[in-house]
């Protein structure tokens, strides 16, 4: 089975209604979800550190 991915310009990613094939969009979606998850963990850790520092 030979699967050819549809070529697309990476500038399509920056457009609101960009034409990005589904197979190509999945990794970008996973990357985005992971980035949001990690950002929330960092925010929690940062907030806990500030609270702990203010209690001293």
Buried (B, 14 or more C-beta within 10 A) or exposed (E): EEEEEEEBEEEBEEEEEEEBEEEBBEEEEEEEEEEEEEEEEEEEEEEEEEEEEEEE
